[in-house]
């Protein structure tokens, strides 16, 4: 436990048992950065409602990784707010598509088979773009449900008009954002809660079908996947599942998955490969 720990003394640092000092001003800045990273990633994901979608999920995996590593980093927060969000906004305004021949929009679930991301490129041959995923949106993104029942990005501290007062205030705000805004906890709240969120995403992001990776590599995010499938089906959306393991490439059959995709998109969705 810390010695001489106090939530007061805004500008006076106290030493912990580690011997390291607490820099309260730095703490405040890092909490503000965390809010910026999480909010502006959500804002960028929100822009994917546009048709055509400005981002595809494979690209999004590369973009969210900075926030996964360190949401509080000054440069990373600036990247999401000042570089990524404006660029995606510009792509929407100029109708720059992630998949130039977009014909069909799908939603996924859980992490992908990391060693076989070319699955997404294979889908593009049919004009299919993976435009949304609860996991991809909420691993670092913070969201809330507004008065209309829609998912919207969680506001930054600046947007809320909040100025951090002291150490206790900073830590409470950090805990509040993680607990209220992080939908990543959805699978642990039960099937109904997760299905409701996925259905909201499918409706708001204009999803046409679902392709769900039954991921044996993360029991947390993969909870309730068959309930999610049923929930999307009740909305009238066709859904395909394929088995794999994000952590063990030996548990993924790429050729079999490609054949399943071929059958699903041609027989169920009625699509043909396009140039």
KETI-742630 format. One line per field, with one value per atom (N, C-alpha, C): residue number from 1; x, y, z. Coordinates in pm, whole numbers. Layout:
! KETI-742630
pos <- c(NUM; ...)
x <- c(X; ...)
y <- c(Y; ...)
z <- c(Z; ...)
This chain:
! KETI-742630
pos <- c(1; 1; 1; 2; 2; 2; 3; 3; 3; 4; 4; 4; 5; 5; 5; 6; 6; 6; 7; 7; 7; 8; 8; 8; 9; 9; 9; 10; 10; 10; 11; 11; 11; 12; 12; 12; 13; 13; 13; 14; 14; 14; 15; 15; 15; 16; 16; 16; 17; 17; 17; 18; 18; 18; 19; 19; 19; 20; 20; 20; 21; 21; 21; 22; 22; 22; 23; 23; 23; 24; 24; 24; 25; 25; 25; 26; 26; 26; 27; 27; 27; 28; 28; 28; 29; 29; 29; 30; 30; 30; 31; 31; 31; 32; 32; 32; 33; 33; 33; 34; 34; 34; 35; 35; 35; 36; 36; 36; 37; 37; 37; 38; 38; 38; 39; 39; 39; 40; 40; 40; 41; 41; 41; 42; 42; 42; 43; 43; 43; 44; 44; 44; 45; 45; 45; 46; 46; 46; 47; 47; 47; 48; 48; 48; 49; 49; 49; 50; 50; 50; 51; 51; 51; 52; 52; 52; 53; 53; 53; 54; 54; 54; 55; 55; 55; 56; 56; 56; 57; 57; 57; 58; 58; 58; 59; 59; 59; 60; 60; 60; 61; 61; 61; 62; 62; 62; 63; 63; 63; 64; 64; 64; 65; 65; 65; 66; 66; 66; 67; 67; 67; 68; 68; 68; 69; 69; 69; 70; 70; 70; 71; 71; 71; 72; 72; 72; 73; 73; 73; 74; 74; 74; 75; 75; 75; 76; 76; 76; 77; 77; 77; 78; 78; 78; 79; 79; 79; 80; 80; 80; 81; 81; 81; 82; 82; 82; 83; 83; 83; 84; 84; 84; 85; 85; 85; 86; 86; 86; 87; 87; 87; 88; 88; 88; 89; 89; 89; 90; 90; 90; 91; 91; 91; 92; 92; 92; 93; 93; 93; 94; 94; 94; 95; 95; 95; 96; 96; 96; 97; 97; 97; 98; 98; 98; 99; 99; 99; 100; 100; 100; 101; 101; 101; 102; 102; 102; 103; 103; 103; 104; 104; 104; 105; 105; 105; 106; 106; 106; 107; 107; 107; 108; 108; 108; 109; 109; 109; 110; 110; 110; 111; 111; 111; 112; 112; 112; 113; 113; 113; 114; 114; 114; 115; 115; 115; 116; 116; 116; 117; 117; 117; 118; 118; 118; 119; 119; 119; 120; 120; 120; 121; 121; 121; 122; 122; 122; 123; 123; 123; 124; 124; 124; 125; 125; 125; 126; 126; 126; 127; 127; 127; 128; 128; 128; 129; 129; 129; 130; 130; 130; 131; 131; 131; 132; 132; 132; 133; 133; 133; 134; 134; 134; 135; 135; 135; 136; 136; 136; 137; 137; 137; 138; 138; 138; 139; 139; 139; 140; 140; 140; 141; 141; 141; 142; 142; 142; 143; 143; 143; 144; 144; 144; 145; 145; 145; 146; 146; 146; 147; 147; 147; 148; 148; 148; 149; 149; 149; 150; 150; 150; 151; 151; 151; 152; 152; 152; 153; 153; 153; 154; 154; 154; 155; 155; 155; 156; 156; 156; 157; 157; 157; 158; 158; 158; 159; 159; 159; 160; 160; 160; 161; 161; 161; 162; 162; 162; 163; 163; 163; 164; 164; 164; 165; 165; 165; 166; 166; 166; 167; 167; 167; 168; 168; 168; 169; 169; 169; 170; 170; 170; 171; 171; 171; 172; 172; 172; 173; 173; 173; 174; 174; 174; 175; 175; 175; 176; 176; 176; 177; 177; 177; 178; 178; 178; 179; 179; 179; 180; 180; 180; 181; 181; 181; 182; 182; 182; 183; 183; 183; 184; 184; 184; 185; 185; 185; 186; 186; 186; 187; 187; 187; 188; 188; 188; 189; 189; 189; 190; 190; 190; 191; 191; 191; 192; 192; 192; 193; 193; 193; 194; 194; 194; 195; 195; 195; 196; 196; 196; 197; 197; 197; 198; 198; 198; 199; 199; 199; 200; 200; 200; 201; 201; 201; 202; 202; 202; 203; 203; 203; 204; 204; 204; 205; 205; 205; 206; 206; 206; 207; 207; 207; 208; 208; 208; 209; 209; 209; 210; 210; 210; 211; 211; 211; 212; 212; 212; 213; 213; 213; 214; 214; 214; 215; 215; 215; 216; 216; 216; 217; 217; 217; 218; 218; 218; 219; 219; 219; 220; 220; 220; 221; 221; 221; 222; 222; 222; 223; 223; 223; 224; 224; 224; 225; 225; 225; 226; 226; 226; 227; 227; 227; 228; 228; 228; 229; 229; 229; 230; 230; 230; 231; 231; 231; 232; 232; 232; 233; 233; 233; 234; 234; 234; 235; 235; 235; 236; 236; 236; 237; 237; 237; 238; 238; 238; 239; 239; 239; 240; 240; 240; 241; 241; 241; 242; 242; 242; 243; 243; 243; 244; 244; 244; 245; 245; 245; 246; 246; 246; 247; 247; 247; 248; 248; 248; 249; 249; 249; 250; 250; 250; 251; 251; 251; 252; 252; 252; 253; 253; 253; 254; 254; 254; 255; 255; 255; 256; 256; 256; 257; 257; 257; 258; 258; 258; 259; 259; 259; 260; 260; 260; 261; 261; 261; 262; 262; 262; 263; 263; 263; 264; 264; 264; 265; 265; 265; 266; 266; 266; 267; 267; 267; 268; 268; 268; 269; 269; 269; 270; 270; 270; 271; 271; 271; 272; 272; 272; 273; 273; 273; 274; 274; 274; 275; 275; 275)
x <- c(84; 0; 88; 40; 119; 135; 246; 269; 244; 186; 160; 77; -11; -92; -201; -215; -315; -375; -505; -568; -557; -508; -491; -355; -310; -178; -162; -245; -252; -117; -32; 97; 213; 181; 288; 280; 384; 384; 422; 359; 391; 462; 546; 616; 537; 536; 477; 585; 545; 643; 748; 716; 815; 925; 901; 999; 976; 880; 851; 754; 767; 680; 555; 450; 328; 326; 321; 314; 168; 100; -43; -79; 1; -28; -16; 83; 99; -17; -60; -174; -297; -322; -438; -431; -313; -297; -320; -270; -285; -432; -506; -649; -722; -688; -748; -714; -589; -549; -628; -650; -724; -865; -928; -1061; -1056; -953; -943; -924; -832; -807; -933; -1001; -1118; -1236; -1254; -1365; -1343; -1223; -1200; -1186; -1147; -1154; -1300; -1384; -1527; -1586; -1544; -1592; -1552; -1428; -1382; -1465; -1493; -1575; -1717; -1768; -1903; -1915; -1807; -1808; -1822; -1800; -1813; -1958; -2050; -2190; -2211; -2120; -2133; -2128; -2198; -2195; -2138; -2024; -1945; -1868; -1832; -1758; -1617; -1573; -1439; -1328; -1363; -1265; -1316; -1225; -1260; -1196; -1250; -1206; -1058; -1008; -867; -778; -812; -737; -753; -872; -900; -816; -782; -696; -561; -512; -383; -395; -512; -532; -560; -630; -663; -545; -441; -335; -261; -252; -184; -256; -387; -463; -460; -449; -437; -309; -203; -74; -70; -121; -109; -205; -329; -429; -391; -312; -280; -162; -99; 18; -21; 58; 29; 17; 116; 119; 4; -30; -137; -272; -295; -420; -431; -320; -318; -345; -291; -312; -460; -531; -672; -756; -725; -805; -770; -641; -598; -559; -536; -496; -601; -627; -716; -858; -918; -1058; -1080; -998; -1018; -1000; -906; -884; -1003; -1057; -1173; -1294; -1305; -1414; -1401; -1279; -1255; -1289; -1257; -1289; -1441; -1515; -1661; -1712; -1660; -1705; -1678; -1568; -1530; -1563; -1642; -1686; -1570; -1463; -1348; -1375; -1385; -1427; -1309; -1326; -1225; -1224; -1341; -1356; -1427; -1353; -1403; -1529; -1545; -1662; -1765; -1779; -1867; -2008; -2051; -2186; -2261; -2186; -2248; -2166; -2237; -2170; -2195; -2088; -2103; -2056; -2102; -2058; -1991; -1884; -1815; -1832; -1760; -1763; -1632; -1583; -1460; -1339; -1220; -1100; -1096; -1021; -1007; -899; -886; -768; -648; -568; -467; -370; -342; -248; -307; -439; -506; -599; -545; -626; -661; -597; -631; -773; -837; -979; -1060; -1023; -1095; -1069; -949; -917; -992; -1011; -1086; -1231; -1288; -1425; -1439; -1333; -1339; -1358; -1318; -1336; -1483; -1567; -1712; -1775; -1692; -1746; -1801; -1752; -1798; -1700; -1750; -1666; -1712; -1616; -1646; -1644; -1763; -1775; -1791; -1815; -1843; -1815; -1785; -1760; -1758; -1836; -1838; -1697; -1621; -1485; -1397; -1398; -1312; -1349; -1478; -1523; -1490; -1497; -1492; -1367; -1271; -1148; -1084; -1078; -1028; -1133; -1238; -1339; -1437; -1480; -1582; -1710; -1824; -1954; -2059; -2170; -2285; -2412; -2523; -2652; -2725; -2764; -2829; -2979; -3048; -3190; -3276; -3226; -3300; -3272; -3179; -3144; -3034; -2967; -2859; -2723; -2627; -2490; -2423; -2360; -2287; -2155; -2053; -1924; -1934; -1859; -1853; -1780; -1831; -1769; -1634; -1548; -1421; -1450; -1349; -1366; -1392; -1326; -1347; -1490; -1543; -1682; -1780; -1741; -1827; -1809; -1712; -1685; -1622; -1545; -1484; -1336; -1294; -1153; -1113; -1011; -969; -918; -969; -938; -818; -814; -707; -691; -606; -576; -698; -774; -893; -992; -1009; -1100; -1053; -922; -865; -891; -867; -884; -1030; -1118; -1261; -1311; -1262; -1301; -1250; -1128; -1072; -1155; -1189; -1271; -1409; -1466; -1599; -1600; -1497; -1489; -1476; -1390; -1368; -1493; -1565; -1680; -1806; -1825; -1946; -1932; -1812; -1797; -1747; -1683; -1618; -1715; -1767; -1861; -1793; -1658; -1584; -1625; -1684; -1728; -1861; -1922; -2057; -2075; -1981; -2004; -2018; -1957; -1961; -2090; -2169; -2296; -2411; -2385; -2489; -2524; -2587; -2618; -2712; -2815; -2915; -2849; -2762; -2696; -2608; -2529; -2441; -2522; -2624; -2706; -2771; -2816; -2880; -2781; -2657; -2557; -2522; -2504; -2470; -2584; -2707; -2822; -2828; -2793; -2788; -2684; -2567; -2460; -2505; -2564; -2609; -2708; -2798; -2900; -2838; -2758; -2703; -2597; -2522; -2414; -2459; -2592; -2651; -2592; -2587; -2528; -2625; -2571; -2652; -2645; -2535; -2516; -2411; -2398; -2297; -2205; -2077; -1981; -1905; -1935; -1886; -1775; -1662; -1550; -1572; -1598; -1615; -1476; -1431; -1292; -1264; -1190; -1155; -1036; -980; -861; -890; -1017; -1053; -1194; -1201; -1331; -1414; -1349; -1420; -1502; -1433; -1505; -1595; -1566; -1644; -1768; -1795; -1915; -2041; -2141; -2276; -2279; -2184; -2180; -2299; -2345; -2460; -2587; -2594; -2707; -2702; -2580; -2563; -2610; -2571; -2615; -2767; -2831; -2977; -3039; -2975; -3027; -3023; -2914; -2903; -3003; -3020; -3116; -3257; -3292; -3425; -3446; -3336; -3344; -3358; -3351; -3362; -3230; -3118; -2987; -2934; -2882; -2816; -2684; -2651; -2530; -2453; -2322; -2233; -2136; -2100; -1998; -1883; -1764; -1650; -1565; -1500; -1424; -1277; -1217; -1076; -1025; -904; -840; -744; -772; -687; -543; -524; -393; -316; -382; -317; -356; -265; -296; -321; -283; -308; -456; -536; -679; -760; -698; -771; -745; -853; -844; -878; -777; -798; -874; -837; -904; -1052; -1080; -1220; -1300; -1239; -1309; -1338; -1242; -1264; -1381; -1389; -1500; -1634; -1634; -1756; -1799; -1701; -1731; -1790; -1727; -1778; -1925; -1957; -2095; -2190; -2145; -2230; -2262; -2159; -2181; -2248; -2226; -2289; -2429; -2444; -2572; -2670; -2619; -2707; -2724; -2613; -2620; -2643; -2616; -2639; -2538; -2414; -2310; -2219; -2153; -2054; -1923; -1812; -1683; -1680; -1624; -1615; -1470; -1442; -1305; -1258)
y <- c(-119; 0; 125; 233; 356; 415; 478; 548; 696; 760; 904; 942; 850; 878; 978; 1078; 1180; 1222; 1249; 1296; 1447; 1510; 1655; 1691; 1813; 1859; 1845; 1919; 1906; 1917; 2008; 2027; 1968; 1899; 1841; 1689; 1627; 1482; 1409; 1296; 1208; 1084; 1026; 905; 780; 684; 554; 463; 341; 246; 212; 235; 210; 316; 425; 533; 630; 603; 691; 801; 915; 1027; 1027; 1082; 1100; 1243; 1256; 1386; 1412; 1491; 1511; 1581; 1673; 1743; 1646; 1559; 1459; 1361; 1322; 1232; 1293; 1420; 1487; 1487; 1515; 1518; 1379; 1276; 1140; 1094; 1137; 1103; 1174; 1300; 1373; 1306; 1260; 1190; 1061; 989; 864; 890; 994; 1031; 1067; 1142; 1183; 1062; 972; 853; 769; 744; 656; 720; 849; 919; 933; 973; 997; 868; 759; 631; 596; 617; 590; 681; 808; 902; 855; 803; 751; 630; 541; 424; 465; 569; 617; 661; 718; 763; 647; 524; 408; 374; 453; 439; 481; 565; 617; 505; 527; 435; 510; 469; 352; 376; 268; 278; 329; 430; 484; 393; 301; 209; 65; -28; -169; -223; -332; -380; -419; -475; -513; -391; -278; -155; -104; -120; -72; -145; -271; -344; -274; -217; -147; -14; 49; 182; 181; 77; 78; 35; -22; -82; 21; 145; 249; 270; 281; 297; 175; 59; -64; -63; -9; -5; 101; 221; 330; 443; 432; 534; 671; 674; 801; 874; 813; 874; 1003; 1109; 1239; 1229; 1164; 1155; 1070; 963; 875; 946; 1020; 1095; 1200; 1266; 1364; 1295; 1174; 1100; 1075; 1028; 998; 1123; 1229; 1351; 1437; 1455; 1555; 1498; 1366; 1306; 1207; 1103; 998; 1047; 1107; 1150; 1247; 1352; 1442; 1372; 1277; 1208; 1120; 1047; 962; 1049; 1162; 1256; 1306; 1332; 1376; 1265; 1143; 1029; 1018; 1039; 1034; 1145; 1267; 1382; 1363; 1295; 1275; 1136; 1060; 926; 835; 842; 754; 623; 514; 387; 300; 228; 129; 14; -24; -126; -58; -35; 48; -6; -138; -199; -246; -170; -211; -243; -366; -411; -459; -507; -572; -538; -508; -469; -576; -624; -729; -681; -749; -727; -855; -840; -956; -961; -1052; -1062; -1124; -1077; -1125; -1091; -1133; -1108; -1199; -1160; -1242; -1348; -1440; -1529; -1446; -1400; -1298; -1339; -1467; -1510; -1519; -1490; -1509; -1391; -1270; -1152; -1136; -1216; -1209; -1259; -1315; -1350; -1225; -1111; -987; -943; -964; -931; -1025; -1149; -1245; -1198; -1147; -1098; -981; -900; -784; -823; -944; -989; -998; -1005; -1007; -871; -771; -640; -634; -722; -727; -654; -561; -489; -522; -555; -574; -436; -382; -242; -220; -326; -306; -433; -413; -523; -465; -521; -473; -473; -577; -587; -474; -456; -357; -216; -190; -58; -28; -129; -101; -148; -206; -244; -122; -12; 113; 223; 204; 309; 308; 427; 442; 493; 436; 467; 487; 544; 549; 538; 508; 501; 631; 703; 833; 816; 928; 925; 857; 848; 780; 629; 585; 444; 407; 508; 483; 488; 413; 420; 545; 621; 741; 745; 811; 819; 887; 834; 894; 1028; 1134; 1266; 1278; 1360; 1391; 1478; 1495; 1583; 1726; 1768; 1903; 1922; 1821; 1829; 1829; 1768; 1768; 1893; 1977; 2098; 2070; 1960; 1919; 1954; 2019; 2045; 1964; 1885; 1801; 1888; 1862; 1945; 1895; 1765; 1709; 1561; 1494; 1354; 1265; 1287; 1206; 1222; 1344; 1372; 1302; 1307; 1243; 1093; 1029; 884; 843; 924; 894; 906; 1007; 1024; 909; 864; 751; 625; 599; 482; 494; 613; 636; 607; 654; 630; 483; 414; 271; 188; 226; 147; 180; 306; 347; 339; 370; 383; 260; 168; 56; -59; -68; -175; -309; -308; -433; -530; -475; -564; -630; -598; -647; -798; -882; -1027; -1073; -1001; -1043; -1001; -915; -872; -964; -1059; -1153; -1144; -1250; -1261; -1151; -1121; -1023; -886; -848; -718; -711; -816; -816; -818; -903; -912; -777; -708; -578; -478; -478; -387; -420; -548; -589; -553; -571; -536; -385; -307; -161; -126; -187; -160; -201; -319; -368; -272; -218; -126; 8; 64; 198; 201; 92; 89; 26; 8; -37; -171; -266; -397; -486; -560; -649; -796; -834; -975; -985; -1102; -1125; -1240; -1224; -1334; -1339; -1441; -1448; -1551; -1507; -1596; -1658; -1788; -1860; -1884; -1785; -1773; -1851; -1960; -2039; -1981; -1871; -1812; -1707; -1664; -1566; -1598; -1669; -1710; -1591; -1479; -1360; -1295; -1250; -1180; -1273; -1403; -1498; -1549; -1499; -1542; -1503; -1588; -1561; -1543; -1602; -1580; -1642; -1756; -1816; -1737; -1676; -1587; -1464; -1415; -1301; -1340; -1460; -1508; -1510; -1564; -1571; -1432; -1339; -1203; -1134; -1151; -1092; -1156; -1289; -1360; -1309; -1276; -1223; -1086; -1017; -889; -910; -1035; -1065; -1068; -1073; -1073; -1215; -1253; -1384; -1383; -1495; -1502; -1630; -1616; -1730; -1734; -1853; -1868; -1953; -1926; -2012; -2026; -2140; -2171; -2134; -2097; -2064; -2032; -1984; -1951; -1837; -1722; -1606; -1628; -1721; -1738; -1859; -1945; -2068; -2093; -2063; -2075; -2218; -2316; -2456; -2488; -2404; -2428; -2348; -2319; -2248; -2312; -2345; -2407; -2300; -2242; -2129; -2173; -2285; -2331; -2360; -2426; -2458; -2330; -2232; -2106; -2033; -2037; -1973; -2039; -2170; -2241; -2203; -2190; -2151; -2010; -1921; -1784; -1786; -1864; -1873; -1915; -2018; -2067; -1965; -1900; -1804; -1684; -1625; -1501; -1527; -1646; -1673; -1731; -1828; -1895; -1818; -1763; -1695; -1547; -1479; -1336; -1305; -1404; -1384; -1295; -1295; -1209; -1288; -1217; -1274; -1198; -1264; -1196; -1083; -970; -854; -816; -746; -708; -602)
z <- c(0; 0; 0; -61; -63; 77; 99; 224; 202; 302; 296; 174; 133; 14; 50; -32; -9; -142; -145; -268; -280; -178; -183; -239; -208; -251; -402; -473; -618; -684; -639; -703; -623; -516; -435; -447; -501; -521; -394; -372; -262; -314; -234; -276; -238; -328; -300; -242; -209; -157; -261; -388; -494; -496; -428; -431; -544; -628; -740; -698; -759; -726; -815; -760; -837; -889; -1019; -1083; -1118; -1037; -1053; -1184; -1226; -1352; -1471; -1464; -1569; -1567; -1448; -1434; -1500; -1473; -1531; -1683; -1736; -1882; -1942; -1873; -1923; -1921; -1820; -1816; -1930; -1953; -2064; -2197; -2212; -2334; -2354; -2245; -2253; -2305; -2253; -2302; -2450; -2491; -2632; -2722; -2683; -2765; -2781; -2669; -2671; -2744; -2725; -2788; -2938; -2978; -3120; -3200; -3136; -3207; -3232; -3132; -3150; -3258; -3261; -3363; -3503; -3515; -3645; -3686; -3589; -3617; -3656; -3591; -3621; -3767; -3820; -3960; -4058; -4009; -4097; -4128; -4074; -4113; -4258; -4307; -4443; -4546; -4655; -4769; -4888; -4943; -4904; -4774; -4707; -4581; -4606; -4530; -4549; -4497; -4406; -4348; -4358; -4375; -4364; -4237; -4186; -4055; -4053; -4160; -4164; -4140; -4201; -4180; -4037; -3984; -3848; -3745; -3772; -3678; -3663; -3771; -3765; -3693; -3705; -3648; -3499; -3450; -3307; -3219; -3281; -3201; -3115; -3162; -3083; -2950; -2956; -2834; -2745; -2806; -2728; -2646; -2705; -2637; -2528; -2558; -2460; -2496; -2448; -2479; -2424; -2318; -2252; -2316; -2415; -2479; -2551; -2531; -2592; -2744; -2806; -2952; -3005; -2932; -2978; -2971; -2863; -2850; -2961; -2990; -3101; -3234; -3251; -3375; -3399; -3297; -3314; -3336; -3261; -3270; -3392; -3416; -3514; -3650; -3657; -3784; -3836; -3758; -3808; -3829; -3727; -3739; -3855; -3868; -3983; -4117; -4125; -4252; -4288; -4190; -4218; -4254; -4187; -4218; -4361; -4404; -4542; -4641; -4605; -4693; -4713; -4606; -4616; -4708; -4687; -4766; -4914; -4945; -5085; -5137; -5058; -5095; -5137; -5058; -5080; -5004; -5075; -5016; -4977; -4868; -4829; -4929; -4974; -5079; -5195; -5301; -5410; -5477; -5473; -5539; -5435; -5326; -5216; -5265; -5235; -5267; -5144; -5045; -4928; -4805; -4696; -4571; -4466; -4404; -4303; -4166; -4064; -3927; -3878; -3800; -3744; -3594; -3531; -3385; -3337; -3225; -3164; -3251; -3205; -3283; -3406; -3507; -3627; -3609; -3701; -3699; -3748; -3654; -3685; -3796; -3806; -3909; -4049; -4060; -4189; -4220; -4206; -4233; -4381; -4465; -4608; -4634; -4531; -4543; -4583; -4524; -4555; -4700; -4747; -4887; -4982; -4939; -5020; -5035; -4925; -4929; -5026; -5036; -5124; -5270; -5306; -5445; -5482; -5380; -5402; -5373; -5345; -5312; -5171; -5083; -4945; -4854; -4773; -4678; -4536; -4451; -4308; -4246; -4219; -4179; -4030; -3953; -3810; -3730; -3602; -3510; -3370; -3280; -3141; -3082; -3109; -3057; -3112; -3243; -3307; -3263; -3250; -3209; -3064; -2978; -2834; -2761; -2832; -2763; -2699; -2774; -2712; -2717; -2797; -2808; -2693; -2653; -2550; -2614; -2570; -2628; -2519; -2558; -2468; -2552; -2487; -2554; -2527; -2634; -2614; -2586; -2576; -2540; -2646; -2770; -2876; -2878; -2793; -2790; -2887; -2945; -3041; -2973; -3029; -2982; -3037; -2949; -2990; -2915; -2970; -2902; -2765; -2671; -2537; -2548; -2486; -2501; -2429; -2485; -2419; -2298; -2213; -2097; -2142; -2249; -2302; -2348; -2415; -2463; -2347; -2236; -2118; -2033; -2070; -1993; -1859; -1851; -1724; -1721; -1615; -1588; -1465; -1477; -1365; -1251; -1132; -1016; -937; -916; -833; -865; -790; -815; -801; -696; -674; -789; -834; -945; -1072; -1098; -1218; -1217; -1104; -1095; -1104; -1047; -1056; -1200; -1272; -1412; -1497; -1469; -1543; -1521; -1395; -1363; -1427; -1426; -1484; -1634; -1703; -1847; -1879; -1805; -1830; -1799; -1694; -1654; -1734; -1765; -1837; -1988; -2039; -2182; -2255; -2184; -2252; -2275; -2395; -2429; -2440; -2432; -2440; -2330; -2224; -2114; -2146; -2260; -2293; -2277; -2328; -2316; -2172; -2078; -1939; -1869; -1935; -1878; -1916; -2007; -2045; -2192; -2241; -2383; -2431; -2354; -2397; -2419; -2328; -2339; -2462; -2486; -2602; -2731; -2738; -2859; -2889; -2786; -2805; -2866; -2816; -2869; -3015; -3044; -3181; -3276; -3232; -3316; -3343; -3241; -3260; -3366; -3356; -3453; -3592; -3603; -3734; -3798; -3718; -3770; -3807; -3717; -3739; -3849; -3863; -3962; -4095; -4109; -4236; -4282; -4189; -4216; -4293; -4388; -4471; -4428; -4361; -4324; -4214; -4156; -4052; -4090; -4062; -4076; -3944; -3865; -3728; -3713; -3661; -3632; -3495; -3491; -3364; -3307; -3232; -3189; -3061; -3074; -2956; -2881; -2932; -2870; -2765; -2753; -2651; -2602; -2492; -2440; -2394; -2366; -2320; -2430; -2536; -2642; -2723; -2720; -2799; -2727; -2608; -2537; -2615; -2610; -2663; -2814; -2886; -3030; -3103; -3059; -3126; -3097; -2978; -2948; -3038; -3063; -3154; -3294; -3337; -3469; -3477; -3374; -3374; -3372; -3297; -3290; -3425; -3498; -3632; -3728; -3713; -3799; -3777; -3652; -3622; -3685; -3713; -3783; -3934; -3977; -4118; -4191; -4115; -4178; -4191; -4308; -4322; -4245; -4184; -4102; -4132; -4146; -4164; -4046; -4000; -3898; -3951; -3901; -3933; -3808; -3795; -3674; -3689; -3576; -3577; -3438; -3433; -3306; -3331; -3270; -3296; -3249; -3155; -3093; -3145; -3223; -3269; -3414; -3505; -3648; -3691; -3608; -3641; -3637; -3572; -3559; -3661; -3774; -3878; -4013; -4083; -4215; -4318; -4378; -4470; -4594; -4651; -4772; -4747; -4636; -4602; -4579; -4511; -4486; -4617; -4711; -4842; -4915; -4904; -4970; -4906; -4774; -4704; -4744; -4757; -4801; -4942; -5030; -5167; -5169; -5093; -5089; -5029; -4921; -4852; -4939; -4998; -5073; -5208; -5267; -5397; -5382; -5292; -5279; -5190; -5078; -4984; -5017; -5047; -5074; -5222; -5307; -5450; -5518; -5467; -5523; -5616; -5704; -5792; -5773; -5803; -5794; -5895; -5852; -5938; -5958; -6065; -6095; -5995)
